[in-house]
Amino acid sequence: MPGAVVPPLDGWYGMVDQTISSQLPTAVSARFLDHDELTLWVRLPELQALAKFLRDDPYLRFEVCSSVSGVHYPAQVGAELHAVYHLLSITHNRRLRLEVAVPEADPHVPSVVRVWPMADWHERETYDMFGIIFDGHPWLTRILMPDDWVGFPQRKDYPLGGIDVTFKGASTPPADERRSYAR
């Protein structure tokens, strides 16, 4: 990960950071700037308030949550699962990323579906693949895997292969027994 940056920031990043800090001074715990993209680490209890503020403030207007994704960092004890929100301001032609981290033992994140309804299926997919539970989601169920599937396939501790596939009687051999395409 790139190193954290310390305010004041230059350009529109600074305006966004100042606007947030003036209204929700404790919402952001860290800021990262890499490849001209700003990522704000958000304190979990303030995620929904910050999301609503980012959407409604006329100087910010992040009207679109284009994606919600999950990341699994097993080595970050107590913060193994991350939910990442990719935001877009059509009004100001800006992009912003929010990130929150939760432990595997208690993977609860407040849902942002009431703020950005288009986050509905993204939160369901993140739940299905990573096991992050979005509290307050109107219908948090699996979206890709069968309802009786055990585990979360995008976590780094999930087994690679060796899981029987029931489609057309096929099976998937373990990863080390598959055909190698290396020369």
C-alpha positions in Angstrom: 0.0 0.0 0.0 1.2 3.5 -0.7 2.1 5.7 2.3 -0.5 7.7 4.0 -0.6 11.4 3.2 -1.2 14.1 5.8 -3.4 17.2 5.2 -3.4 19.7 3.7 -3.7 18.0 0.3 -3.4 19.8 -3.0 -6.1 20.5 -5.6 -9.6 19.1 -5.3 -8.4 16.4 -2.9 -7.7 19.1 -0.3 -11.2 20.7 -0.8 -12.8 17.2 -0.4 -10.8 16.5 2.7 -11.4 19.9 4.2 -15.2 19.7 3.5 -15.4 16.3 5.2 -13.2 17.4 8.1 -15.4 20.4 8.8 -18.6 18.4 9.1 -17.4 14.9 10.2 -14.0 15.6 11.8 -13.5 12.0 13.1 -14.9 10.1 10.1 -11.6 9.6 8.2 -8.7 7.8 10.0 -6.2 7.9 7.1 -5.7 9.2 3.6 -3.8 7.5 0.7 -3.0 9.2 -2.6 -1.7 6.9 -5.3 -1.8 7.4 -9.1 -3.9 10.5 -8.7 -6.6 8.5 -6.8 -7.6 9.4 -3.3 -8.6 6.7 -0.8 -10.1 7.6 2.6 -10.0 5.0 5.4 -13.3 5.5 7.2 -14.1 4.7 10.8 -16.8 2.0 10.7 -19.4 3.8 12.9 -19.3 6.9 10.7 -19.5 5.1 7.3 -23.2 5.8 6.7 -23.1 9.4 7.8 -20.1 10.0 5.6 -21.7 8.3 2.6 -24.8 10.5 3.0 -22.7 13.6 3.3 -20.6 12.7 0.3 -23.8 12.3 -1.8 -25.7 15.3 -0.6 -23.1 18.1 -0.1 -23.2 20.4 -3.2 -19.4 20.8 -3.3 -18.9 17.0 -3.3 -21.9 15.3 -4.9 -20.7 11.8 -5.2 -23.9 10.6 -6.7 -22.8 7.1 -7.8 -21.4 4.2 -5.9 -20.0 2.4 -9.0 -18.7 -0.6 -7.1 -18.4 -2.3 -3.7 -15.7 -4.9 -3.5 -14.0 -7.0 -0.8 -10.4 -7.7 -0.1 -8.9 -10.3 2.3 -5.7 -9.6 4.1 -5.2 -12.6 6.4 -2.0 -11.1 7.9 -3.7 -8.0 9.2 -4.9 -9.5 12.5 -8.1 -7.8 13.6 -8.7 -6.1 10.2 -8.6 -9.1 7.8 -11.6 -8.1 5.7 -11.9 -4.8 3.8 -14.9 -3.3 2.0 -13.9 -0.8 -0.7 -16.4 1.6 -2.2 -15.7 3.3 -5.5 -17.5 6.6 -5.8 -18.1 8.9 -8.8 -19.2 12.5 -8.9 -20.8 13.0 -12.2 -21.4 16.7 -11.3 -17.8 17.4 -10.7 -16.1 14.6 -12.7 -14.2 13.1 -9.7 -13.6 9.7 -8.3 -13.0 8.8 -4.7 -12.5 5.5 -2.9 -13.6 4.7 0.7 -12.3 1.7 2.6 -13.3 0.1 5.9 -11.7 -2.8 7.7 -13.3 -5.4 10.0 -12.1 -8.6 11.7 -13.0 -12.0 10.3 -14.4 -12.9 13.7 -17.0 -10.0 13.4 -17.4 -9.1 9.7 -20.2 -6.5 10.1 -20.3 -3.3 8.0 -23.3 -1.0 7.8 -25.0 -1.1 4.4 -25.0 1.9 2.1 -27.9 0.7 0.0 -30.2 3.5 1.5 -27.7 6.1 0.3 -26.8 4.5 -3.0 -29.4 1.9 -4.1 -27.1 0.7 -6.9 -24.8 -0.8 -4.1 -27.5 -3.5 -3.6 -26.0 -6.3 -5.7 -22.4 -5.2 -5.1 -22.9 -5.7 -1.3 -24.6 -9.1 -2.0 -21.6 -10.2 -4.1 -19.1 -9.0 -1.5 -21.1 -10.9 1.1 -21.2 -14.0 -1.1 -17.5 -14.0 -2.0 -15.9 -12.7 1.2 -18.4 -13.1 4.0 -18.7 -9.5 4.9 -22.2 -9.0 6.5 -23.8 -5.7 5.5 -26.1 -4.7 8.4 -29.3 -3.1 7.3 -29.2 -4.5 3.7 -32.7 -5.1 2.5 -32.1 -8.7 1.3 -28.6 -10.0 2.0 -28.4 -13.4 0.4 -26.0 -15.2 -1.9 -26.0 -13.9 -5.4 -23.4 -16.1 -7.2 -23.0 -19.3 -5.2 -25.8 -21.7 -4.3 -27.6 -21.0 -1.1 -26.1 -24.0 0.6 -22.5 -23.3 -0.4 -20.0 -23.4 2.5 -17.3 -20.8 2.7 -16.4 -17.7 0.8 -14.5 -18.4 -2.5 -12.5 -15.1 -2.8 -10.8 -15.3 0.6 -7.2 -16.2 0.4 -7.6 -19.1 2.8 -10.3 -20.8 0.6 -9.0 -24.1 -1.0 -7.9 -23.9 -4.7 -9.8 -26.7 -6.4 -10.6 -30.2 -5.2 -14.2 -29.2 -4.7 -16.6 -31.4 -6.5 -18.6 -29.6 -9.2 -22.1 -31.0 -9.6 -22.7 -29.6 -13.1 -23.0 -32.4 -15.7 -21.2 -34.9 -13.4 -17.8 -33.1 -13.7 -15.3 -32.7 -11.0 -12.4 -30.3 -10.5 -9.1 -31.8 -9.5 -6.9 -30.1 -6.9 -4.8 -27.3 -8.2 -1.5 -29.3 -8.0 -3.0 -32.1 -10.1 -4.3 -29.9 -13.0 -2.6 -29.7 -16.4 0.3 -27.3 -16.4 0.6 -24.9 -19.3 4.2 -23.8 -18.3 7.0 -24.9 -20.6 
